[in-house]
Amino acid sequence: MEPKTQRAKHVPALERGARILDLVARSKSFLNLSDLSRELKIARSSVHTLCHTLVNLELLIRRSDQTFQLGPHVMRWSNAFALQSDVAAEFASIWDQETELPGATITLTVLEGAEVVYIAARNSELSNSRVDFRTGMRLPAAFTATGKAFLSHMSDFEVRRLYPEGLPPVRTPKSVRELDDLIAELQEVRKVGYSCDNEQVAEGIVCFGAAVLDSRNRPIAGVAVSLPNEVLDDDIQDKAIANVTRIATQLSHRMGADLHRMGRSLRTITGDSQE
């Protein structure tokens, strides 16, 4: 049972107002009072009062047909959120507490054209002997774990358009060579929810990656965990995949992504789950 002090902090009217805004935001059509009342199972009189208040606060706009859309005040919050959010700073704030793999290197990249650019890296001594990830470093997206995570959010047509003359020169004997093979890899990434660079960037280094999404659920960054091939077994691989997907999901949450739409539970990204 919750302490009285915790119960006292809960404001039902505020929660119902937030639920109305959420429903209006995700609806594909404009909703009226009856629609909102029915969908949220809130009395129509209460919905009327809440919507009247939200309109006065410019959080909602009442249209001429008595339906509602989001108001300009929401955009002011959105702009403030964007200014105050920095994916690299958020990455730095969680990378140490989230890393459970001694010897792992953790990197953060953004996509520029057909390359990924490294904007943050924490190299380990084990991995650093084979590849030294540095801020500002560029690598072909087709070979890297984070690049594959980015590309998996494109359609096959968009990927082909990105490589009109074929893939770049290989970096290792294991680098993907054919565009059709890359597209097959990306189809698997979409299916399992993470990407893998199996020694395609540097021999002896295996990387697992995942995309960081923004408030529009579009990829804005990629996170990767890299480990020397010789330390990998099934248990370490499972931990690496769980680690990188958890970091990416946490960052996506902080960047405003709609995790419910992604099919991910908020419990896993806020640390409430018990593993």
C-alpha angles and dihedrals in degrees: 000000000000120000115254091247091060093047090050091059092059112095110194095195091054091049092050090049090053090049090053091051091048092051094047090048096053099037116108091211134040113269130213130206094275092050092050093046093050097044096046097035091232123139112266092234090056092047089051092054093045094048091048089055093045090051091051089051090050090240089118134029119213108220125215091259090055094254123123139237132178115283132228094260089070090058091052088055090046092052091048091050091051092050093048096045121083117175094204092052091047090049091052091050094059108027097091098045092046099048112098097164119090110215095024123133117215122202139180122205142175126211121247113176108305094341137076119226118209112231099170136014139173106196123200123214091241095054096033092070090068105030129009109206109206134183108265093024115139127209133171109273091218092068104037128083093231091046091053089049089055094045092050088068090060126080118252088252091055091049091052090048089053090058106039091157097039133262123324122262112291121259097202136011087261097054113120109259108184128058092224090056091051091051090050088053091050092051088056091048090055089051100049100031099236138069133227134209102196099195092311093129101033130006112251095021124103119190131193118200144185135184126251111220130208131217090287090052091247122135113260099163143006129226124204136183114205127195137174110263094235094062094051120107129151093274095049091045092052090049092049092051092046090047097051095043091049093050091047091048093049091050091047089053091051090048091055101257118164098243094181089060089050088056093244126129119240088220092070095052099044094051096249096120120098113224 
